[in-house]
Structure formats: structure tokens, C-alpha cells
Amino acid sequence: MEVILAKQAGFCFGVKRATHLAFEAADRKGETYTLGPIIHSPQVVQRLEEMGVKVLGDVNEADAGTIIIRSHGVAAEELEAAVSKNLEIVDATCPFVKKAQEHVASLSQAGYDVVVVGDADHPEVQGIVSYATGKVYVVGCGDEAAKLPRMAKIGVVAQTTQSFENLKDVVNACLAKGGEIRVYHTICDATAVRQEEAKALAGKVDCMIVIGGFNSANTKRLAEVCSELLPRTHHIETASQLDPTWFSGVEKVGVTAGASTPKWLIDEVLDRIAEIDREKIG
């Protein structure tokens, strides 16, 4: 059984930077916290917890020590609260997310009503929205954007893991609202590259394995993209979740992973697939 690993599988730049900063902070010991999970990988979060890094749901739960801002960023008021409490801040916000936050702030200050393309329940989007000082709307698709009220000045930004096609659909719907429109392309290239690579791989294998947190938006999207082309697509978090029956009659297996998936998890999955293949032969 041939196993093909996508070239861009695993950590993107922003996640790699965030985890490096988090483990570096953990090594310094002392009271260390992350405001929300550092990345959407339960396994990485667990490793940090084993090193003494606690996950907080609210900045007010910490009175002293170091607080690490997760890669998805946090709401503006949460960051301000951390500063006012004199906590040592390690800002691991992905630079692409930070740029989206800055665009929302500048658009609001310039008098634009802001439209954010993304998942309203996702922490990245909740953080981005908080930087608006005027009207702000979150839409998941063009159909939702079509229901927005008419606006004289519209500013559009996107959650970094959105697809370019979805951003275009929303922009087209906003254009129909009339008035002036300003659009910032805030989608991370790493997301688009992974999706295109996954599509290509799914088109030439018999089975796809997508590795990453079940709470990871970009990993779930990778699994969706592959499933549309190849029904035999399976989204897993760890090697223990692999089912040997998935590989019955399979000659080629494609493997990809979300931007929050560490290399060691990918390696464990590859080792387990090889083990399953040996068991089939035996």
C-alpha cells in the first residue's frame, strides 16, 4: 500500500510561531497561562498542561504571572484587561490574524460598516470583531451577506481560514448593496495551499486521512474538501482512531493535516498506517 503525505501537511507559520513561544514560556517556569487553547490541537494543549501551563477561559482568573495570547488572538478588551492587571504578556497571535484585527479597527475609524466573513462562533472571528468601533456584521456566505441592510460605506475582511471563493461570494453580495466598498484580502495563503494540495491528492488516491483537532476550522475544511472528491475520507485526531477496515482494497492512501497539527502526531499516524499494511500482508 502506497502512502502519500501532502507536502504542506501540518503546522503553518503562525501556529509554529505560537507553539514555539508557548513552550519557551513554559520552560521559564512560574505561573503561566494561555487565554483559551494556544492552538486547536488538544494534544499540544495537553503537553503544555503537563509542563504547568494552565488554560484560562477568562483573563480575570489570573492575578499574576505570564499569560500567553493564543494564535487565534483575543478580544481587544481581554488584552486591555491583561495589561491593566500587570501580567507579563506573550502575544502569540498569528501575524495574519493581527493584520485582520488592524484592518477592522482602521475601517471602523474611517467610518465604514464592517463585514467579517467567517464563523461567528470561532474565537478568531470573535477577536477580530472586537476591534470594530462602529457597526460590524459577521456572515458565513454570500446568501447571508445578501440579507444585510444597505450601507453607504462597506469594509470587508475575512477569517484567515476562509476560502477565497467564499470571500468573493460575500464581496459580490456586498457590491449589490451600493455605496463605497473596501475589501482586504486577509485569507492566509497556507490555508489555500493546503486545500488545493488536498484536492489534488484526493483525486489520485483510494482513501484520504486528514489529521487534526476536531475543533480546528481549517482541518474540518480540509476534510470537507477531500470528502467532496473522495467519499473515503476520514478525519482523525490521533493514530489510535485509525480503523484497519478503512484500508480494505486500498492501494494508495493520501495523508494531509491541518495547520494546527504537530509533526509528531503525523508521524504516529504514518507509523500506524504502515503497521496496518504489514498486518494485511501477514
PAVO-94032 format. One record per residue (C-alpha): residue number from 0; residue in three letters; chain; x, y, z. Coordinates in steps of 0.001 Angstrom, whole numbers. Example, Ala and Ser with C-alpha at 12.3 -4.5 7.8 and 13.67 -1.06 7.14 Angstrom:
REM residues 2
num:residu:chaine:xx:yy:zz
0:Ala:A:12300:-4500:7800
1:Ser:A:13670:-1060:7140
***
This chain:
REM residues 282
num:residu:chaine:xx:yy:zz
0:Met:A:0:0:0
1:Glu:A:1494:3320:-1103
2:Val:A:1170:6207:1354
3:Ile:A:1474:9768:9
4:Leu:A:1928:12604:2506
5:Ala:A:947:16095:1367
6:Lys:A:3975:18398:1210
7:Gln:A:2306:21172:3213
8:Ala:A:741:18968:5896
9:Gly:A:952:20252:9463
10:Phe:A:1968:23461:11175
11:Cys:A:1675:26742:9312
12:Phe:A:3938:29688:10113
13:Gly:A:1581:31292:12633
14:Val:A:965:28075:14579
15:Lys:A:4647:27151:14576
16:Arg:A:5474:30589:15983
17:Ala:A:2724:30367:18624
18:Thr:A:3753:26930:19890
19:His:A:7423:27966:19986
20:Leu:A:6549:30999:22113
21:Ala:A:4313:28896:24375
22:Phe:A:6869:26150:25047
23:Glu:A:9570:28789:25518
24:Ala:A:7405:30483:28162
25:Ala:A:6652:27119:29800
26:Asp:A:10382:26380:30115
27:Arg:A:10818:29536:32193
28:Lys:A:8506:28000:34837
29:Gly:A:6473:30249:37130
30:Glu:A:2717:30837:36875
31:Thr:A:1970:30570:33152
32:Tyr:A:-1401:30568:31422
33:Thr:A:-2882:30619:27941
34:Leu:A:-6032:32631:27336
35:Gly:A:-8012:29896:25619
36:Pro:A:-6227:26925:23972
37:Ile:A:-2967:28100:22345
38:Ile:A:-3926:26312:19082
39:His:A:-6724:23942:18077
40:Ser:A:-4802:20782:18902
41:Pro:A:-5909:19079:22136
42:Gln:A:-2688:17055:22148
43:Val:A:-444:20153:22098
44:Val:A:-2602:21799:24778
45:Gln:A:-2209:18658:26930
46:Arg:A:1590:18722:26572
47:Leu:A:1665:22331:27723
48:Glu:A:-593:21491:30667
49:Glu:A:1851:18743:31648
50:Met:A:4521:21461:31736
51:Gly:A:2360:23537:34087
52:Val:A:665:25853:31583
53:Lys:A:-2993:26281:32521
54:Val:A:-5752:27191:30079
55:Leu:A:-7945:30055:31265
56:Gly:A:-11382:30946:29997
57:Asp:A:-11174:34491:31345
58:Val:A:-8224:36830:31957
59:Asn:A:-9683:37697:35367
60:Glu:A:-8805:34179:36545
61:Ala:A:-5130:35231:36661
62:Asp:A:-3799:37681:39254
63:Ala:A:-95:37362:38481
64:Gly:A:2353:35579:36210
65:Thr:A:2597:35185:32444
66:Ile:A:-345:34988:30079
67:Ile:A:74:33717:26520
68:Ile:A:-2288:35090:23868
69:Arg:A:-3348:32206:21616
70:Ser:A:-2642:32074:17881
71:His:A:-6291:32956:17102
72:Gly:A:-5933:36189:19070
73:Val:A:-8295:37507:21742
74:Ala:A:-10817:40299:22066
75:Ala:A:-9390:43807:22427
76:Glu:A:-10919:44207:25880
77:Glu:A:-9290:40978:27092
78:Leu:A:-5879:42222:26020
79:Glu:A:-6526:45544:27748
80:Ala:A:-7546:43692:30929
81:Ala:A:-4295:41685:30898
82:Val:A:-2305:44915:30569
83:Ser:A:-4237:46594:33409
84:Lys:A:-3517:43603:35694
85:Asn:A:225:43987:35004
86:Leu:A:503:40426:33718
87:Glu:A:3533:39539:31603
88:Ile:A:2068:39139:28104
89:Val:A:3427:36782:25465
90:Asp:A:1480:37691:22328
91:Ala:A:1382:34582:20138
92:Thr:A:-1383:35945:17899
93:Cys:A:-768:34867:14301
94:Pro:A:544:37888:12337
95:Phe:A:-2159:37293:9694
96:Val:A:-4881:37416:12354
97:Lys:A:-3296:40527:13842
98:Lys:A:-3445:42187:10411
99:Ala:A:-7178:41388:10130
100:Gln:A:-7741:42952:13564
101:Glu:A:-5867:46093:12479
102:His:A:-7880:46376:9250
103:Val:A:-11175:46178:11168
104:Ala:A:-10009:48917:13542
105:Ser:A:-8880:51208:10709
106:Leu:A:-12055:50623:8669
107:Ser:A:-14236:51468:11668
108:Gln:A:-12238:54612:12384
109:Ala:A:-12673:55651:8730
110:Gly:A:-16459:55387:9000
111:Tyr:A:-17026:52046:7280
112:Asp:A:-19587:49482:8417
113:Val:A:-17537:46283:8669
114:Val:A:-18471:42869:7280
115:Val:A:-16386:39948:8589
116:Val:A:-16552:36757:6521
117:Gly:A:-16325:33767:8822
118:Asp:A:-17769:31635:11598
119:Ala:A:-19324:33857:14259
120:Asp:A:-18655:31249:16968
121:His:A:-14943:30895:16182
122:Pro:A:-12564:32588:18665
123:Glu:A:-10560:34187:15845
124:Val:A:-13669:35888:14478
125:Gln:A:-14853:36950:17935
126:Gly:A:-11463:38578:18484
127:Ile:A:-11442:40300:15072
128:Val:A:-14963:41682:15586
129:Ser:A:-13972:43244:18920
130:Tyr:A:-11665:45720:17161
131:Ala:A:-14614:47415:15425
132:Thr:A:-15744:50685:16983
133:Gly:A:-18834:51048:14774
134:Lys:A:-21301:48673:13134
135:Val:A:-19953:45185:12396
136:Tyr:A:-21629:42131:10857
137:Val:A:-20430:38523:10633
138:Val:A:-21593:36478:7638
139:Gly:A:-20756:32911:6704
140:Cys:A:-21581:33075:2991
141:Gly:A:-22863:35200:142
142:Asp:A:-26502:34341:885
143:Glu:A:-26140:35723:4406
144:Ala:A:-24428:38851:3068
145:Ala:A:-27346:39398:671
146:Lys:A:-29642:39836:3691
147:Leu:A:-27584:42684:5166
148:Pro:A:-29040:46208:5130
149:Arg:A:-27852:48772:2576
150:Met:A:-24745:50628:3709
151:Ala:A:-23058:53771:2378
152:Lys:A:-19521:52527:3124
153:Ile:A:-18723:48826:3494
154:Gly:A:-15400:47358:4622
155:Val:A:-14838:43602:4184
156:Val:A:-12264:41359:5879
157:Ala:A:-12198:37574:6212
158:Gln:A:-11346:34993:8832
159:Thr:A:-7872:33794:7829
160:Thr:A:-9024:30203:7175
161:Gln:A:-11891:31098:4811
162:Ser:A:-11832:30017:1170
163:Phe:A:-11178:32683:-1459
164:Glu:A:-14353:31594:-3294
165:Asn:A:-16461:32315:-221
166:Leu:A:-14867:35732:211
167:Lys:A:-15669:36538:-3440
168:Asp:A:-19302:35466:-2978
169:Val:A:-19670:37788:11
170:Val:A:-17972:40689:-1791
171:Asn:A:-20300:40243:-4794
172:Ala:A:-23319:40333:-2471
173:Cys:A:-21980:43485:-794
174:Leu:A:-21430:45165:-4175
175:Ala:A:-25166:44844:-4768
176:Lys:A:-25757:46957:-1662
177:Gly:A:-24484:50048:-3474
178:Gly:A:-22185:52657:-1995
179:Glu:A:-18440:52502:-1496
180:Ile:A:-16740:49188:-708
181:Arg:A:-13220:48437:504
182:Val:A:-12006:44838:666
183:Tyr:A:-8956:43458:2450
184:His:A:-7728:40018:1408
185:Thr:A:-6936:38614:4866
186:Ile:A:-7021:34898:3992
187:Cys:A:-3772:33130:4851
188:Asp:A:-2057:31574:1828
189:Ala:A:-1242:28486:3915
190:Thr:A:-4939:27626:4059
191:Ala:A:-5455:27930:299
192:Val:A:-2270:25976:-489
193:Arg:A:-3276:23115:1828
194:Gln:A:-6754:22933:335
195:Glu:A:-5529:22893:-3267
196:Glu:A:-2902:20278:-2439
197:Ala:A:-5503:18147:-635
198:Lys:A:-7830:18329:-3642
199:Ala:A:-5072:17194:-5983
200:Leu:A:-4098:14338:-3661
201:Ala:A:-7695:13179:-3133
202:Gly:A:-8037:12883:-6896
203:Lys:A:-5327:10244:-7217
204:Val:A:-5695:8002:-4142
205:Asp:A:-8248:5460:-2904
206:Cys:A:-8513:6766:653
207:Met:A:-7719:10063:2416
208:Ile:A:-6718:10536:6048
209:Val:A:-6992:14089:7393
210:Ile:A:-5250:14658:10737
211:Gly:A:-6108:17477:13116
212:Gly:A:-8226:18701:16003
213:Phe:A:-11955:18150:15686
214:Asn:A:-12238:21769:16904
215:Ser:A:-9932:23050:14146
216:Ala:A:-11781:25039:11464
217:Asn:A:-9067:24652:8829
218:Thr:A:-8772:20884:9434
219:Lys:A:-12535:20404:9172
220:Arg:A:-12479:22354:5905
221:Leu:A:-9657:20125:4588
222:Ala:A:-11767:17063:5389
223:Glu:A:-14794:18608:3638
224:Val:A:-12756:19466:529
225:Cys:A:-11424:15906:325
226:Ser:A:-14821:14296:1046
227:Glu:A:-16391:16179:-1867
228:Leu:A:-13949:14449:-4208
229:Leu:A:-13391:11207:-2332
230:Pro:A:-16094:9784:-15
231:Arg:A:-13490:7504:1592
232:Thr:A:-12090:10422:3591
233:His:A:-11575:10131:7344
234:His:A:-10869:12975:9802
235:Ile:A:-8914:11821:12864
236:Glu:A:-7004:13449:15709
237:Thr:A:-4667:10599:16636
238:Ala:A:-3287:7324:15261
239:Ser:A:-5405:5320:17721
240:Gln:A:-8525:6388:15797
241:Leu:A:-7441:4669:12569
242:Asp:A:-9705:1754:11620
243:Pro:A:-7970:-1056:9692
244:Thr:A:-11186:-1707:7725
245:Trp:A:-10805:1707:6069
246:Phe:A:-7877:314:4068
247:Ser:A:-9593:-2765:2683
248:Gly:A:-8886:-2933:-1064
249:Val:A:-6881:299:-903
250:Glu:A:-3703:614:-2973
251:Lys:A:-2949:4322:-2421
252:Val:A:-3542:6344:755
253:Gly:A:-3310:10128:883
254:Val:A:-2458:11832:4166
255:Thr:A:-2781:15519:4973
256:Ala:A:-3032:17518:8182
257:Gly:A:-4413:20832:9368
258:Ala:A:-2300:23855:10165
259:Ser:A:-2547:23116:13914
260:Thr:A:-1311:19520:13682
261:Pro:A:2210:18858:15057
262:Lys:A:4703:16694:13141
263:Trp:A:4880:14074:15881
264:Leu:A:1148:13343:15511
265:Ile:A:1532:12995:11736
266:Asp:A:4498:10621:12220
267:Glu:A:2479:8456:14621
268:Val:A:-321:8177:12052
269:Leu:A:2102:7247:9271
270:Asp:A:3674:4580:11501
271:Arg:A:255:3134:12356
272:Ile:A:-794:3009:8676
273:Ala:A:2431:1144:7873
274:Glu:A:1680:-1261:10728
275:Ile:A:-1855:-1876:9442
276:Asp:A:-417:-2545:5968
277:Arg:A:2007:-5137:7397
278:Glu:A:-850:-6818:9249
279:Lys:A:-2813:-7047:5964
280:Ile:A:133:-8708:4239
281:Gly:A:701:-11043:7169
***
